[in-house]
Amino acid sequence: MTQASAEIADAVAVMAAAQITSAPKDARNLMAQALSVEPSRMTLHLRDELTAEQLDQFWTNVRRRAEREPMSHILGSRLFYGRNFKITPDVLDPRGDTETLIEAALSEPFEEVLDLGTGSGCILVTLLAERSEAVGAGTDVSEAALVIANVNAKEHAVLDRCSFEVSNWFSVVRGSYDLIVSNPPYVTAEEMLTLEPELTYEPRMALTDEADGLTAYRRICAQAPGFLKPNGRILVEIGPTQGAQVAQMMADAGLAQVQVLPDLDSRDRVVSAHKPA
Ligand SMILES: C[S@@+](CC[C@H](N)C(=O)[O-])C[C@H]1O[C@@H](n2cnc3c(N)ncnc32)[C@H](O)[C@@H]1O
């Protein structure tokens, strides 16, 4: 028999050797999963003795993590804006940065929201869960991603207020919305060469346009006015260096009140604009 704390210490050493900076936190979370306890209660279980089965599960997952597989793939979920979302290799692992877009969206009222490139559905599902009167639609080119978005919408009890459709940005979208949100792929082809190993486990088309990182914004900004109600709002997540260019695209499309909003680290993260009344 072996104690959880001793196994955690050994796992931290293995993961630290793989250059994983979050090794202590990851080791505790993997142990919490092996013991089937809440991660926040792991401190109370450090002296637990592991069964052979728990030990095997723990080390299988530590080895996966040491290969730089993302924690969300190993655990099967990711906490986003206080809710757990099912995550598989078919969808982008939701980032904390995207909570900036959520905060911005919730800062004004909306009734009908469109989420372009919905992936796991984390943005749309969160917005509908936070606004019980709102309805929405989510689109993605990936049918496999929409299967996961559906599961998450059901899990968070908003499935009856949303629909999901395969679409190349606006290609099958009909009607008009008072809020359009999107976190499109914005990593440039060049940046893809230098990214962390974890990103190789994510769908490439969720990360990059294989070009200058701005392809999706050109389409979304140019077409958004046709799908926004008067006074309707658009919010897109951006990479920290893309603010000025995306803001210009929105202005060129005739949108007003264009603003670049920072994230908690003061980096440009969201561009917002309104359709004139
Ligand atoms: C950065 S991920 C965002 C996923 C999710 N909304 C989030 O914030 O975690 C971009 C998403 O856009 C989708 N996508 C890529 N190209 C697209 C296109 N041409 N039309 C619609 N969606 C697209 C990808 O499949 C992926 O789900």
Ligand as a Chemical Component Dictionary entry (heavy atoms), coordinates in Angstrom:
data_LIG
# 
_chem_comp.id                   LIG 
_chem_comp.type                 NON-POLYMER 
_chem_comp.pdbx_formal_charge   0 
_chem_comp.three_letter_code    LIG 
# 
loop_
_chem_comp_atom.comp_id 
_chem_comp_atom.atom_id 
_chem_comp_atom.alt_atom_id 
_chem_comp_atom.type_symbol 
_chem_comp_atom.charge 
_chem_comp_atom.model_Cartn_x 
_chem_comp_atom.model_Cartn_y 
_chem_comp_atom.model_Cartn_z 
_chem_comp_atom.pdbx_ordinal 
LIG C1  C1  C 0  -10.710 29.287 -31.091 1  
LIG S1  S1  S 1  -11.941 28.004 -31.328 2  
LIG C2  C2  C 0  -13.224 28.629 -30.233 3  
LIG C3  C3  C 0  -14.104 27.567 -29.659 4  
LIG C4  C4  C 0  -15.019 28.076 -28.544 5  
LIG N1  N1  N 0  -15.928 29.085 -29.039 6  
LIG C5  C5  C 0  -14.197 28.628 -27.394 7  
LIG O1  O1  O 0  -14.167 29.874 -27.243 8  
LIG O2  O2  O -1 -13.573 27.862 -26.644 9  
LIG C6  C6  C 0  -12.531 28.413 -32.952 10 
LIG C7  C7  C 0  -13.691 27.580 -33.447 11 
LIG O3  O3  O 0  -14.023 28.032 -34.765 12 
LIG C8  C8  C 0  -14.322 26.912 -35.582 13 
LIG N2  N2  N 0  -14.102 27.281 -36.987 14 
LIG C9  C9  C 0  -12.936 27.298 -37.676 15 
LIG N3  N3  N 0  -13.160 27.700 -38.944 16 
LIG C10 C10 C 0  -14.494 27.974 -39.050 17 
LIG C11 C11 C 0  -15.340 28.421 -40.113 18 
LIG N4  N4  N 0  -14.846 28.671 -41.313 19 
LIG N5  N5  N 0  -16.658 28.574 -39.841 20 
LIG C12 C12 C 0  -17.148 28.301 -38.608 21 
LIG N6  N6  N 0  -16.406 27.868 -37.571 22 
LIG C13 C13 C 0  -15.089 27.694 -37.779 23 
LIG C14 C14 C 0  -13.407 25.804 -35.074 24 
LIG O4  O4  O 0  -13.895 24.546 -35.438 25 
LIG C15 C15 C 0  -13.424 26.075 -33.572 26 
LIG O5  O5  O 0  -14.446 25.359 -32.929 27 
# 
loop_
_chem_comp_bond.comp_id 
_chem_comp_bond.atom_id_1 
_chem_comp_bond.atom_id_2 
_chem_comp_bond.value_order 
_chem_comp_bond.pdbx_ordinal 
LIG C1  S1  SING 1  
LIG S1  C2  SING 2  
LIG S1  C6  SING 3  
LIG C2  C3  SING 4  
LIG C3  C4  SING 5  
LIG C4  N1  SING 6  
LIG C4  C5  SING 7  
LIG C5  O1  DOUB 8  
LIG C5  O2  SING 9  
LIG C6  C7  SING 10 
LIG C7  O3  SING 11 
LIG C7  C15 SING 12 
LIG O3  C8  SING 13 
LIG C8  N2  SING 14 
LIG C8  C14 SING 15 
LIG N2  C9  SING 16 
LIG N2  C13 SING 17 
LIG C9  N3  DOUB 18 
LIG N3  C10 SING 19 
LIG C10 C11 SING 20 
LIG C10 C13 DOUB 21 
LIG C11 N4  SING 22 
LIG C11 N5  DOUB 23 
LIG N5  C12 SING 24 
LIG C12 N6  DOUB 25 
LIG N6  C13 SING 26 
LIG C14 O4  SING 27 
LIG C14 C15 SING 28 
LIG C15 O5  SING 29 
# 
